[in-house]
Amino acid sequence: MMKSQQKTQQETILHFWNIGIRTAKEIHKATQIPMRTIYNNIKKLEEVGNLDHKKGAGRPKKITPNIARYIGQNIRRDSTISLRSIETKLAIKGVEVSHTTISAHLADLGYNKKLPQATPMLTEAHKQRWVEWARKHLEDNWNKTIFTEETAFQLFRNTVERWYKGERPVRRIPKISY
């Protein structure tokens, strides 16, 4: 059953309960909600006094607020850290949490891990400024000029993924823009 339908049925049963209609047959006749659902909700109203979800039901979370803070600190210190490294660090602290649990926790917080977005080597503005500079220095005496190479080369594709929230980070390739 969908959560919204269940919530609607609970609100309807509670409404009838509050106006004094307290038998399952009368509520069923007015709403066509299944009898079993009405009986369960009436029992809950008689025992607890409300239809709120029972607190503490289910397994306790492995990632407590302190552990969550520790995971966040590790990611802020090193945005390239792997889930298995975080798992190992937690194990050293005496907390046994699997990397899949950590992954689910980070996903709940809105974290993603992808390669930073690359920028083009030269933008149109860079190219335009180069042309302007060349025209300006066209008549210079180049015999007394020493040229050096200041190009950054990347032999292999960047494969270092980074943790981030929100907008994907940008990897700026040009080190010097003229």
C-alpha positions as CSV (number, residue, x, y, z in Angstrom):
1,M,0.0,0.0,0.0
2,M,1.3,3.4,-0.9
3,K,2.3,5.6,2.1
4,S,0.0,8.5,1.0
5,Q,-3.0,6.2,0.8
6,Q,-2.3,4.7,4.2
7,K,-1.9,8.2,5.7
8,T,-5.2,9.3,4.1
9,Q,-7.0,6.2,5.5
10,Q,-5.6,6.9,9.0
11,E,-6.7,10.6,8.8
12,T,-10.2,9.5,7.7
13,I,-10.5,6.9,10.5
14,L,-9.2,9.4,13.1
15,H,-11.8,12.0,11.9
16,F,-14.6,9.5,12.4
17,W,-13.2,8.5,15.8
18,N,-13.1,12.2,16.9
19,I,-16.7,12.9,15.9
20,G,-17.9,9.9,17.9
21,I,-18.2,7.1,15.3
22,R,-16.2,4.4,16.9
23,T,-17.4,1.1,15.4
24,A,-15.6,-0.5,12.5
25,K,-18.8,-1.3,10.7
26,E,-20.0,2.3,10.7
27,I,-16.6,3.6,9.5
28,H,-16.5,1.0,6.8
29,K,-19.9,1.7,5.6
30,A,-19.1,5.5,5.3
31,T,-15.6,5.1,3.8
32,Q,-15.2,1.7,2.2
33,I,-11.8,1.3,3.9
34,P,-11.0,-2.4,4.5
35,M,-12.3,-3.7,7.8
36,R,-8.9,-5.1,8.8
37,T,-7.4,-1.6,8.4
38,I,-10.1,-0.1,10.5
39,Y,-9.8,-2.7,13.2
40,N,-6.0,-2.2,13.4
41,N,-6.3,1.6,13.6
42,I,-9.1,1.5,16.2
43,K,-7.0,-0.9,18.4
44,K,-4.1,1.5,18.1
45,L,-6.4,4.5,19.1
46,E,-7.7,2.5,22.1
47,E,-4.2,1.4,23.3
48,V,-2.0,4.4,22.5
49,G,-4.5,7.2,21.9
50,N,-3.1,8.2,18.5
51,L,-2.1,6.7,15.1
52,D,1.5,7.8,15.1
53,H,4.2,5.4,14.0
54,K,5.6,3.5,16.9
55,K,9.0,4.9,17.7
56,G,11.9,2.5,18.0
57,A,10.5,-0.1,15.7
58,G,13.1,-1.7,13.5
59,R,16.8,-2.1,13.8
60,P,18.8,0.7,15.3
61,K,20.9,2.7,12.9
62,K,24.6,1.7,12.7
63,I,25.6,5.2,11.7
64,T,25.1,7.4,14.8
65,P,25.4,11.2,14.7
66,N,29.0,11.0,15.9
67,I,29.9,8.5,13.2
68,A,28.1,10.6,10.6
69,R,30.2,13.6,11.7
70,Y,33.4,11.6,11.5
71,I,32.5,10.5,7.9
72,G,31.8,14.1,6.9
73,Q,35.1,15.3,8.4
74,N,37.0,12.6,6.4
75,I,35.3,13.7,3.2
76,R,35.9,17.4,3.8
77,R,39.6,16.7,4.5
78,D,40.1,14.5,1.4
79,S,37.4,14.6,-1.2
80,T,39.0,11.7,-3.1
81,I,38.8,9.2,-0.2
82,S,37.3,5.8,-1.0
83,L,34.4,4.2,0.8
84,R,36.7,1.3,1.8
85,S,39.2,3.7,3.3
86,I,36.4,5.2,5.4
87,E,35.3,1.7,6.4
88,T,38.9,0.9,7.5
89,K,39.2,4.1,9.5
90,L,35.9,3.4,11.3
91,A,37.1,-0.2,12.0
92,I,40.2,1.2,13.7
93,K,37.9,3.3,15.9
94,G,36.0,0.1,16.8
95,V,32.9,0.7,14.6
96,E,32.1,-2.1,12.1
97,V,30.2,-0.5,9.2
98,S,30.2,-1.8,5.7
99,H,31.2,0.4,2.7
100,T,27.7,-0.1,1.2
101,T,26.1,1.3,4.4
102,I,28.5,4.3,4.2
103,S,27.5,4.7,0.5
104,A,23.8,4.7,1.4
105,H,24.3,7.2,4.2
106,L,26.3,9.6,1.9
107,A,23.6,9.2,-0.8
108,D,20.9,10.2,1.8
109,L,23.0,13.3,2.6
110,G,23.1,14.2,-1.1
111,Y,26.8,13.4,-1.8
112,N,27.9,12.2,-5.3
113,K,31.3,11.0,-6.4
114,K,32.3,11.7,-10.0
115,L,35.2,13.0,-12.0
116,P,35.4,16.8,-11.9
117,Q,34.1,18.4,-15.1
118,A,37.0,19.4,-17.4
119,T,37.1,22.9,-18.9
120,P,38.4,23.6,-22.4
121,M,42.1,24.4,-22.7
122,L,41.4,27.9,-24.3
123,T,38.2,29.9,-24.3
124,E,37.3,32.2,-27.1
125,A,38.3,35.2,-24.8
126,H,41.8,33.6,-24.4
127,K,42.2,33.2,-28.1
128,Q,41.1,36.8,-28.7
129,R,43.5,38.2,-26.2
130,W,46.4,36.2,-27.8
131,V,45.6,37.7,-31.2
132,E,45.5,41.2,-29.7
133,W,48.8,40.7,-27.9
134,A,50.4,39.4,-31.2
135,R,49.2,42.4,-33.1
136,K,50.4,44.8,-30.4
137,H,53.9,43.3,-30.5
138,L,54.2,42.7,-34.2
139,E,56.9,45.3,-34.6
140,D,59.0,44.2,-31.6
141,N,62.6,43.1,-32.0
142,W,62.3,39.3,-31.4
143,N,66.1,38.8,-31.6
144,K,66.5,39.8,-28.0
145,T,63.6,37.6,-26.7
146,I,63.9,34.2,-25.0
147,F,60.9,31.9,-25.3
148,T,60.2,29.2,-22.7
149,E,57.7,26.4,-22.6
150,E,55.0,26.7,-19.9
151,T,52.5,24.2,-21.1
152,A,51.0,21.7,-18.7
153,F,50.7,18.1,-20.1
154,Q,48.5,15.4,-18.8
155,L,49.7,12.1,-20.2
156,F,46.8,10.0,-18.9
157,R,43.1,10.8,-18.3
158,N,42.3,12.0,-14.9
159,T,40.6,9.1,-13.0
160,V,40.4,10.6,-9.6
161,E,36.8,11.0,-8.5
162,R,35.8,13.5,-5.9
163,W,33.0,13.6,-3.4
164,Y,30.7,16.7,-3.7
165,K,27.3,18.0,-2.9
166,G,25.2,20.1,-5.2
167,E,26.9,21.2,-8.4
168,R,29.6,19.1,-10.0
169,P,33.1,20.5,-9.4
170,V,35.1,21.9,-12.3
171,R,38.7,20.9,-13.1
172,R,40.5,23.8,-14.5
173,I,43.1,22.7,-17.0
174,P,45.0,25.9,-18.1
175,K,47.5,27.0,-15.4
176,I,48.3,30.4,-17.1
177,S,45.8,32.3,-19.2
178,Y,47.1,35.2,-21.2
